[in-house]
Amino acid sequence: MKKIHLDTDLGGDIDDLCALAMLLRWPGNVHLTGITTVAEANGRRAGYVRYILGLEGKSDIPVAAGADVSQGFYRYSELSYPPEERYWPEPIVPSPNPLATAIKLLKQSIEQGATIICIGPFTNLYLLDLQYPGLLMQAELVLMGGYIYPIRSGFPNWGNNMDWNIQVDVRSAKHVIQNSNPTLIPLTVTVETALRRAYIDDLRKSGTLGQLIAQQSEAFAMDEQNETKYGETCEGLPQDIINFLHDPLACAIALDWNDGVEIKELPLILEEKNGWLTEHIHPSGKPVRVVTKVDGSRFNEFWINKIAKM
């Protein structure tokens, strides 16, 4: 039985929903020991998570709201959310709790031997390590984030500033990477994945959770226009791209999916400059496991098969 704890900022970019759905529909031996939310707005994200778990009959999975935007950890004092009336079938009740509840849940998951998958800012892990110094070193961490090698030709020409999970809370990101032994799944490889419009019909046939992903996919496609921005301009991506599957890829690799995946141990030096974090390869750097190559097309099909297999 593979134990997993998910730390997520679900409720903004829809790839967090796509990641959680994949974990819930992963066949057989996956046990979610807990889910914590980060970059919170008084339990709004935790409410979304609880709603999704209810759709799949998994309300027994522990959920706790973690670090809140109001606590001053983030580059921005407020974060925007997609309009609920278009992205959700009904109003969602927030689920706030004391921050200590999320830290306790993370600690319990680590003590149970769970792999911690962080697909949002690393704030909760930072706060955990401040309260329990050295605990992160004992944990198996998989972190979605990083910008080490440049993005390959044929994909969006993004810079380091687009690495949301790291750059929105640089202090936490730097501390966590330096005080743990993580596996990084960088933005520079996750950008080769795609949630496609071609998947929407299959999603609609895949229960209430699949229907929710379809609803949010159509709303996101209208709002973001990625088919025009990237599908028509990036030859490495399908023309019907709605969004990237950053977070689902990180979760799949944490669960040992390795079809076309290359992982290298790279010596990294982290440098903070003008409020931004960079990761440089240098012989004197800390050895870090980094995913350096993926087959995005294969993963796209893998993901939809996991969600649509009912």
Steps between C-alpha positions, in 0.01 A plus 500: 500500500649833389419773751461852361442840657398776259582865571313713248376847407193355330244756392697716259668339201297186424797263481475448880150362446636278222772375736269420790256324267781281368609404853142414596463280193843339510432127508575285800772581742491876567400624845457875553602563861400866479457810287616846606427821315734797464476866394159484665218752530342402832438140401369563150737250337438242773128534428563424134704192594228370731240547227710298251556221751125486557440447128715187513371372834836568667395745771691295758835634371628761751512857363648810662540859386859620529687828456271791412575787263407740781803381701746680273697211350429579137615733227141618461268614779196355321454214255217486251265205458294400197132592539321222688179536301685388185753256643293315760150353474393651833633736770784343700518548877848602627663273757734705723703369793803609706831480311626258765251241373669489158849480651388213724349314203821537298706376796274198543528413132880514510504283811280248315757485218288684244654665196424871519403643161506879497322651199463853635731745676724331757380708797347220705819295475706802607280556805513130584880506499512812717286328761668158468857566380643213299166331433511583127828310471313187607226543240474386141411825324388553143482869409341647187726793415842601381659663198846354439537418131329729245168395349543304179427648160138452395359582844413832669795736533448558870756636743579413861238749621226266374595236759208586726549244778852620572484868413180589684670408832876504447591478868310174548622349173866569577473362853315185398738406217804565718363309800361188336587238240230571242427390148428807287265486203587832334272728308736456207382139452139527620442760228521215247169351622149596395138472607330479160155600374486152342462357854183688593250246363669216690508713815127566478440123499723447805271560795440821691870564552570465128208732429648756739834487319317541168308801632815666631694414185247676278489804725882511520531467122272799455684707761861416410481441122798263511404342167581834341792597725681166492322249277544720195853617584682206666566208267576268793147536642166376364294772333204432731690562825281636779754496780822331612503191723780624725366356824367168371845426356663563838250268670549225242879511536459481878303181437786360289360570155816505287397461136742733322613661827867580562621591850849628575677602818622855444716715731293814555580836654201715592545874471249766596533825308258793489231286655527212248655157549730338246643147497846459347687179423841524668745231621482635854120496507268273695411176315129508411294249303354684202269377224678611184290338227143379447288380212213746527275336240525162672417656833198684361349169386597330825317770698175489305498119516527517879214750528269353239541133592176444687 
